[in-house]
Amino acid sequence: MLELQQLTKTYLLPGGKNVPALQAVDLILQPGEWLGIVGESGSGKSTLARCIAHLEPVTSGRILYRQQDVTSLLGEALRQHYRQIQLVFQEPGSVFHPRMRIGEFLCEPLLNYKLMPRRQMAAEIGRQLERVGLSPAMAARYPHELSGGQLQRVMIARAISIYPEVIVFDEPTSALDVSSQQKILELLSSLRRETGVSAIFISHDLAVVQQVCERIAVMQEGRIVDVVADSRRLVPSELHPYTRKLIDAVPTINKLMNRSIHHG
Ligand SMILES: Nc1ncnc2c1ncn2[C@@H]1O[C@H](COP(=O)(O)OP(=O)(O)OP(=O)(O)O)[C@@H](O)[C@H]1O
């Protein structure tokens, strides 16, 4: 479905210094798959998300979407491609316009892609809000009247409203408290079952990624250093030393790992 070939992104800082944020990344996302990306801060996860979502140009390499190279798409072809790959960020607050009601925010992509006439919009927005566990009455509210977890649900509703084939989640639960985080992860699991959408799920927290992804790619200094086929069966001897270091940093994962070792 989506294939990254030798994807490289280098930032040029004022003064001439180069920052190699992505270094020859190769990665394949299969249809329906939720692929996890983990790595410590600065390893290049957000850069990868922005490049895949075409929010930043890549320095070199290719992004193949359904076998077509989309790195150099322009104009209407790019606009249509944007629709297929949606990005959900960590800080939903930064995406909302403070004076735009939630309903207007949800209308935007539907109008933009002419997915339905205006007269059906109110009912559709109500359905979308319900789908992510919110009341249709929320459509009349402003962003500052919603909690972080509710805003993240609105972001998710907006991302799925235009039926993308891939959603890139960049730390979607990191700004939330543990209970809201858990509820969002449950919502994502049920949306995955309902829609069959594919996803790239980025987090610094292996325990979170484990809940929604089978395969996980591990990033370090802009490279993929390890790909774990089954996030729920981590076999230490088969892991890259850096992956083991990440696991050691997460106590809950340690427990799961011990359990999988003892139970074969
Ligand atoms: N716009 C930019 N200009 C210059 N350097 C950047 C820019 N964005 C990211 N970088 C650098 O690229 C590298 C990768 O950053 P990135 O934000 O992708 O990592 P990350 O794994 O997402 O980290 P975090 O989890 O802290 O967000 C870092 O060295 C960062 O300083």
The ligand as a Tripos MOL2 file, in Angstrom:
@<TRIPOS>MOLECULE
LIG
   31    33     1     0     0
SMALL
NO_CHARGES

@<TRIPOS>ATOM
      1 N1         12.2860   21.9870   11.0900 N.pl3     1 LIG1
      2 C1         13.4600   21.4970   11.5020 C.ar      1 LIG1
      3 N2         14.6020   22.1650   11.2790 N.ar      1 LIG1
      4 C2         15.8070   21.6730   11.6770 C.ar      1 LIG1
      5 N3         15.9510   20.4790   12.3300 N.ar      1 LIG1
      6 C3         14.8470   19.7870   12.5790 C.ar      1 LIG1
      7 C4         13.5390   20.2360   12.1900 C.ar      1 LIG1
      8 N4         12.6180   19.3100   12.5770 N.ar      1 LIG1
      9 C5         13.3210   18.3260   13.1810 C.ar      1 LIG1
     10 N5         14.6460   18.6020   13.1760 N.ar      1 LIG1
     11 C6         15.7290   17.7490   13.7110 C.3       1 LIG1
     12 O1         15.5910   16.4610   13.1220 O.3       1 LIG1
     13 C7         15.8440   15.4350   14.0640 C.3       1 LIG1
     14 C8         14.6250   14.5340   14.1820 C.3       1 LIG1
     15 O2         13.5680   15.2740   14.8120 O.3       1 LIG1
     16 P1         12.0820   14.6890   14.9740 P.3       1 LIG1
     17 O3         11.2550   15.7770   15.5670 O.co2     1 LIG1
     18 O4         11.6580   14.0970   13.6900 O.co2     1 LIG1
     19 O5         12.3200   13.5310   16.0390 O.3       1 LIG1
     20 P2         11.2570   12.7790   16.9450 P.3       1 LIG1
     21 O6         11.7330   11.3710   17.0530 O.co2     1 LIG1
     22 O7          9.8850   12.9980   16.4070 O.co2     1 LIG1
     23 O8         11.4240   13.5040   18.3290 O.3       1 LIG1
     24 P3         10.2570   13.9410   19.3940 P.3       1 LIG1
     25 O9          9.6530   12.6590   19.8750 O.co2     1 LIG1
     26 O10        11.0250   14.6900   20.4450 O.co2     1 LIG1
     27 O11         9.3070   14.8110   18.6330 O.co2     1 LIG1
     28 C9         16.2240   16.1310   15.3600 C.3       1 LIG1
     29 O12        17.6330   16.2200   15.4230 O.3       1 LIG1
     30 C10        15.6010   17.5070   15.2080 C.3       1 LIG1
     31 O13        16.3240   18.4550   15.9390 O.3       1 LIG1
@<TRIPOS>BOND
     1     1     2 1
     2     2     3 ar
     3     2     7 ar
     4     3     4 ar
     5     4     5 ar
     6     5     6 ar
     7     6     7 ar
     8     6    10 ar
     9     7     8 ar
    10     8     9 ar
    11     9    10 ar
    12    10    11 1
    13    11    12 1
    14    11    30 1
    15    12    13 1
    16    13    14 1
    17    13    28 1
    18    14    15 1
    19    15    16 1
    20    16    17 2
    21    16    18 1
    22    16    19 1
    23    19    20 1
    24    20    21 2
    25    20    22 1
    26    20    23 1
    27    23    24 1
    28    24    25 2
    29    24    26 1
    30    24    27 1
    31    28    29 1
    32    28    30 1
    33    30    31 1
@<TRIPOS>SUBSTRUCTURE
     1 LIG1         1 GROUP 0 **** ****
